[in-house]
Amino acid sequence: MSTFSFRPTRDQFAYTFGGVAPLHTVRPGDVLQLWSEDAFNGAVRSVGDKSAAVIDFRFGNPQTGPFYLAGAEPGDTIVLHIVDLTPARDWGASATIPFFGGMTGNDRTPTMQPALPDTTWIYQVDRAAGTVGFRSRFPRTTGGDADLEIALPLDPMLGTVGVAPAGGEVRSALVPERFGGNMDTPEMRAGTTVYLGVNVEGALFSIGDGHYRQGEGESCGNAVEGAMDSTILVDLIKGGAPGWPRLENDDYWMVVGSARPMEDAWRVAHREMVTWISELLGIHEMDAYQLLTQITRAPIANVVDPNFSVVIKVPKSPFPSASAFGAIHRQLRAQAVALR
């Protein structure tokens, strides 16, 4: 096991999955200590910054990577275990961006309504308390001048984790799809293991879009966006590539499906989970389908990206003897504990 620490310069960021040469070669078993910039590419730093004025949307969601995983070939499974996510700044930013978000007209579903106001919120990080602070920006409806201030628990996650797509495709870092990408699920936190199918030699994986916390759905289009220090264990399973991103933590097996409309994202994730549960339990797919009908949870990850993302979650507790991918999650969890 070797440790690789990397902080990219601005000219080293990638803004797509695919189409970018790797920055470095890593090997199965390596520990990566990576710094990533926020989704705004550092352009939004105060409540006075208006997104329309300061953000260059060609350079949104800068990615740290891609990295070439030695030995990875198409059809293999890359394994990324998130050991730790730590805010790299003492503040995070969120915003309502004109004609962007789940509750406004946008370029996909235009309406006759005017744009929502271009507004920025800055959340201060209290590391000792483990919180980020919300502070209201608009006058109180009940009168008075006092702002509403609420301390929210820190819950760091990565919005983007992905590999190069198949078929020579190049996809924006704003897009989630079967290669992973901008899935924006709060499940992508420390303690989670991610399984992605390898599409090209070396996998060419990258990470980014750190969120200090995010509600399910990311309804306005922005979480508490922030630069992130990430510690990630990398491994490789020969063969066994999943069709869609699979996640595992100590309590759940999960699949992320991404598509539009949202019911197709649900169908994609559910179909992949039927396959996975059939494999894990050695049962017919029809039995897996019936079983999942009774036990799944289906949180919405995002309703704002070019594709929407839905997570299908299955509790592990009813199946104590089942293990995924040779119980590699358990092995990586033990290694992660040793690293701390």
C-alpha positions in Angstrom: 0.0 0.0 0.0 1.3 3.4 -1.0 -0.1 6.9 -0.4 -0.4 9.4 -3.1 -1.2 13.1 -2.2 -2.3 15.4 -5.0 -3.6 19.0 -5.1 -4.3 20.0 -8.7 -3.5 23.4 -10.1 -6.2 25.2 -12.0 -5.0 24.1 -15.4 -5.0 20.5 -14.3 -8.8 20.3 -13.6 -10.9 18.1 -15.9 -14.4 19.2 -16.8 -15.6 16.0 -18.5 -15.6 12.3 -18.0 -13.6 10.9 -20.9 -11.5 12.8 -23.4 -8.9 13.8 -20.9 -5.4 12.3 -20.4 -4.7 10.8 -17.0 -2.7 12.9 -14.5 -1.1 10.0 -12.7 -1.1 6.2 -12.5 -2.3 4.5 -9.3 -2.4 0.9 -8.3 -4.9 -1.3 -6.5 -4.4 -0.9 -2.8 -3.2 2.7 -3.0 -4.4 5.4 -0.7 -5.3 8.7 -2.4 -5.3 12.0 -0.5 -6.9 14.4 -2.9 -8.0 18.1 -2.9 -10.9 19.2 -5.0 -12.4 22.6 -5.9 -16.0 23.4 -5.4 -18.6 23.2 -8.2 -18.4 27.0 -8.8 -14.7 26.6 -9.5 -14.0 29.0 -6.6 -15.8 31.9 -8.2 -18.5 32.3 -5.6 -17.0 33.5 -2.3 -19.4 36.1 -0.8 -23.1 37.0 -0.7 -22.3 39.8 -3.1 -21.2 37.4 -5.8 -24.0 36.9 -8.4 -23.7 33.6 -10.2 -24.6 35.1 -13.6 -21.7 37.5 -13.3 -19.0 35.4 -11.8 -19.5 31.8 -12.9 -18.2 30.5 -16.3 -20.5 27.5 -16.8 -18.1 25.9 -19.3 -15.9 25.2 -16.3 -18.4 24.0 -13.7 -17.8 20.9 -11.5 -14.0 20.8 -11.9 -12.8 17.3 -11.4 -9.6 16.1 -9.7 -8.3 13.5 -12.1 -8.5 11.5 -14.1 -6.3 8.8 -12.7 -5.2 5.7 -14.5 -5.7 2.5 -12.5 -3.0 0.0 -13.4 -4.4 -3.3 -14.6 -7.9 -2.0 -15.1 -9.5 -3.3 -18.4 -13.0 -3.0 -19.8 -15.4 -5.3 -18.0 -13.5 -5.0 -14.7 -14.9 -3.3 -11.6 -13.1 -0.4 -10.0 -13.6 -0.1 -6.3 -13.3 3.3 -4.5 -13.8 3.3 -0.7 -14.3 6.8 0.8 -12.2 6.8 4.0 -12.6 10.5 5.0 -14.1 13.7 3.6 -13.1 16.9 5.4 -14.1 20.5 4.4 -11.0 22.3 3.0 -12.4 25.7 3.7 -14.2 27.4 6.7 -17.1 28.3 4.5 -19.3 26.8 1.8 -21.6 28.5 -0.8 -25.0 27.9 -2.2 -27.1 29.8 -4.7 -30.2 30.1 -6.7 -29.1 30.5 -10.3 -31.4 32.0 -12.9 -33.3 29.3 -14.8 -31.6 26.5 -13.0 -33.1 24.2 -10.3 -36.0 21.9 -9.6 -38.6 24.5 -8.8 -38.1 27.0 -11.7 -38.4 27.1 -15.4 -35.1 25.9 -17.0 -33.6 25.1 -20.4 -35.3 21.7 -20.5 -38.7 22.8 -19.3 -39.1 26.5 -20.0 -42.1 28.3 -18.5 -43.6 31.8 -18.7 -42.3 32.6 -15.2 -39.4 35.1 -14.7 -36.2 33.8 -13.3 -35.8 33.4 -9.5 -33.6 36.0 -8.0 -29.8 35.4 -8.4 -28.9 35.0 -4.8 -26.0 33.6 -2.9 -25.9 32.2 0.6 -22.6 31.6 2.5 -22.5 29.0 5.2 -19.8 29.3 7.8 -18.2 26.1 9.0 -17.8 25.5 12.7 -15.3 22.6 12.9 -15.4 22.2 16.6 -19.2 22.0 16.7 -19.4 20.0 13.4 -21.9 22.4 11.8 -22.5 24.7 8.9 -24.5 27.8 9.5 -27.5 28.8 7.4 -28.4 32.5 7.5 -31.5 34.0 5.8 -31.1 36.5 3.0 -34.6 37.8 2.6 -36.9 39.9 5.0 -38.8 37.8 7.5 -42.4 37.3 6.7 -43.4 37.8 10.3 -41.7 41.2 10.5 -38.6 42.3 12.3 -35.1 42.7 11.1 -33.4 39.7 12.8 -32.0 37.1 10.4 -32.9 33.5 10.9 -29.7 31.5 11.7 -29.7 27.7 12.0 -26.7 25.5 12.7 -26.9 22.4 10.5 -24.8 19.2 11.0 -21.9 18.8 8.7 -22.4 15.8 6.4 -19.7 15.9 3.8 -20.2 14.0 0.5 -18.9 14.0 -3.1 -21.3 15.0 -5.8 -19.2 13.5 -8.5 -17.4 10.1 -8.7 -17.0 8.6 -12.1 -15.0 6.8 -14.8 -14.5 7.5 -18.5 -17.7 6.4 -20.5 -17.7 3.6 -23.0 -17.5 4.0 -26.8 -15.2 7.0 -26.8 -17.9 9.3 -25.4 -17.0 12.5 -23.6 -19.6 13.7 -21.1 -19.8 16.9 -19.2 -18.9 16.7 -15.5 -22.5 18.0 -14.8 -24.0 14.7 -16.1 -24.8 11.5 -14.2 -25.1 8.3 -16.2 -24.0 4.6 -16.0 -20.3 5.7 -15.7 -21.2 7.5 -12.4 -20.5 11.2 -12.8 -22.6 14.0 -11.1 -24.9 11.7 -9.2 -25.3 14.1 -6.3 -26.4 11.5 -3.7 -25.8 12.2 0.0 -24.9 8.5 0.2 -21.5 9.2 -1.3 -20.0 9.9 2.1 -17.2 8.5 4.3 -17.7 4.8 4.9 -19.2 4.1 1.5 -17.7 1.8 -1.1 -18.4 2.6 -4.8 -18.3 0.0 -7.5 -18.1 1.2 -11.1 -17.8 -0.7 -14.4 -14.5 -0.1 -16.2 -15.1 1.1 -19.8 -11.6 2.0 -21.0 -8.1 0.8 -20.2 -7.1 2.3 -16.9 -10.7 3.3 -16.0 -9.7 7.0 -15.9 -11.6 7.9 -12.8 -12.0 11.3 -11.1 -13.8 12.9 -8.2 -15.0 16.3 -7.2 -18.0 18.5 -6.4 -17.6 18.4 -2.7 -20.7 19.2 -0.6 -20.6 20.0 3.1 -24.1 18.8 3.3 -27.1 18.4 0.9 -30.7 17.4 1.2 -32.1 14.6 -1.0 -33.0 16.0 -4.4 -30.7 19.1 -4.2 -33.8 21.0 -5.1 -32.4 24.5 -5.9 -29.5 22.9 -7.8 -26.8 23.7 -5.3 -25.8 22.0 -2.1 -23.5 23.7 0.4 -20.7 23.6 -2.1 -17.1 23.5 -0.9 -13.6 22.5 -1.6 -12.9 19.1 -0.1 -10.0 17.0 1.2 -10.7 13.4 0.4 -9.0 10.2 1.4 -9.9 7.3 -0.8 -8.8 3.7 -1.0 -8.6 2.3 -4.5 -9.0 -1.4 -5.5 -9.8 -3.5 -8.6 -11.9 -6.6 -9.1 -11.2 -8.4 -12.4 -14.5 -8.8 -14.3 -17.9 -8.5 -12.8 -18.6 -4.9 -14.0 -21.9 -3.6 -12.8 -24.2 -2.1 -15.4 -24.8 1.0 -13.2 -23.1 2.4 -10.1 -23.4 0.3 -7.1 -22.7 1.5 -3.5 -22.3 -0.3 -0.2 -22.0 0.9 3.3 -22.3 -1.1 6.6 -26.0 -1.1 6.5 -27.2 -1.0 2.8 -26.5 -2.1 -0.7 -27.5 0.6 -3.1 -27.7 1.3 -6.8 -27.9 4.8 -8.5 -29.9 5.1 -11.7 -29.8 8.3 -13.7 -32.1 9.3 -16.6 -35.0 11.6 -17.5 -37.9 11.3 -16.7 -37.4 10.5 -13.1 -39.4 7.3 -13.2 -36.9 6.0 -15.7 -34.1 6.7 -13.3 -36.0 4.7 -10.7 -36.5 1.8 -13.2 -32.8 1.8 -14.1 -31.7 1.6 -10.5 -34.4 -1.0 -9.6 -33.5 -3.2 -12.6 -29.8 -3.2 -11.6 -30.8 -4.0 -8.0 -32.9 -7.0 -9.2 -29.8 -8.3 -10.9 -27.6 -7.7 -7.9 -30.0 -9.3 -5.3 -30.5 -12.2 -7.6 -26.7 -12.7 -7.7 -26.2 -12.1 -3.9 -28.9 -14.5 -2.8 -28.7 -17.0 -5.6 -32.4 -16.6 -6.4 -34.4 -16.2 -9.5 -34.9 -12.7 -10.8 -38.7 -12.9 -10.3 -38.2 -13.8 -6.7 -35.7 -11.0 -6.3 -38.2 -8.6 -7.9 -41.0 -9.7 -5.5 -38.6 -9.5 -2.5 -37.4 -6.0 -3.4 -41.0 -4.8 -3.8 -41.3 -5.3 0.0 -38.0 -3.9 1.3 -36.5 -1.2 -0.9 -36.2 2.5 -0.1 -35.9 4.9 -3.0 -34.5 8.3 -2.0 -34.1 10.9 -4.8 -30.5 12.0 -5.2 -31.0 15.0 -7.6 -33.8 16.6 -9.6 -31.7 19.3 -11.2 -28.9 17.7 -13.4 -29.2 16.9 -17.1 -30.2 13.5 -15.9 -32.1 12.9 -12.6 -30.7 10.4 -10.1 -32.6 8.0 -7.9 -31.1 5.6 -5.3 -32.5 2.1 -4.6 -31.5 1.0 -1.1 -31.7 -2.5 0.3 -31.0 -3.2 4.0 -28.3 -5.8 4.6 -29.6 -7.0 8.0 -32.1 -9.6 6.7 -29.3 -11.3 4.8 -26.4 -11.8 7.3 -24.6 -14.5 5.2 -24.6 -12.5 1.9 -21.6 -10.5 0.8 -20.9 -8.5 -2.3 -17.8 -8.6 -4.4 -16.1 -11.1 -2.1 -16.8 -8.9 1.0 -14.3 -6.3 -0.2 -16.3 -3.5 1.6 -15.6 -5.1 4.9 -11.9 -5.5 4.1 -11.6 -1.9 3.0 -13.5 -0.7 6.1 -10.9 -2.4 8.3 -8.1 -0.8 6.3 -9.8 2.6 6.6 -9.9 2.3 10.4 -6.2 1.5 10.5 -5.5 4.7 8.5 -7.2 7.0 11.0 
